[in-house]
Amino acid sequence: MYKHLPKFDDNSYAHFITTNTYNNYTYFKDEELCQILIEELEFYSRKYGFALIGYVIMPDHLHLLVWWDKEEKPNLSISEIMRGIKGATARRIIDLRQGKGLEQMLQSTRRSAHSKSHRKSHRQNLKYRLWQPGFYDFNIYSEEKFLEKLNYIHSNPVKAGLVSSPEYYKWSSWRLYPLEKTPR
């Protein structure tokens, strides 16, 4: 999974990405839904040719560290990557839960149409929404920033009180790194 570590120059950057679930609902407390998200992250990493360097699936949000060589893939964008991952994940989860408590699990967009988190988007007529529109992207421009963000990702479940140490959290890339290389 981690064949290419990022190079930091004027042409290529690693990207730290955060995206939230719709209305910060805790969909990803469900292990089956986490597994779907992992499968889609791996699928889109292969499909688009980016390195999935780090990740953590939190109950109501997702952090990613991704990188690709911009010379090899000059037209690839974070927007394209996130559109693929979020769209496929939402479709699979909605299909899986259809008729199995979907109404209770997924937030109806009609109920919260006037909430602050509801923004106009290209998909206004969706009956259900799994993800908040948009995402946060930060360009990682140095090895120091890279290690800071990777540590942040792996420490997130501990800070949230979900586990006592990063190695106990199943839905993160922490276990893919040798202990001596991941600062705490």
PyMOL commands that set and color helices and strands:
alter all, ss='L'
color gray80, all
select helices_A, chain A and resi 22-24+27-29+31-48+78-97+102-105+143-159+166-168+174-176+179-181
alter helices_A, ss='H'
color red, helices_A
select strands_A, chain A and resi 14-20+51-57+61-67+136-140
alter strands_A, ss='S'
color yellow, strands_A
deselect
rebuild
show_as cartoon
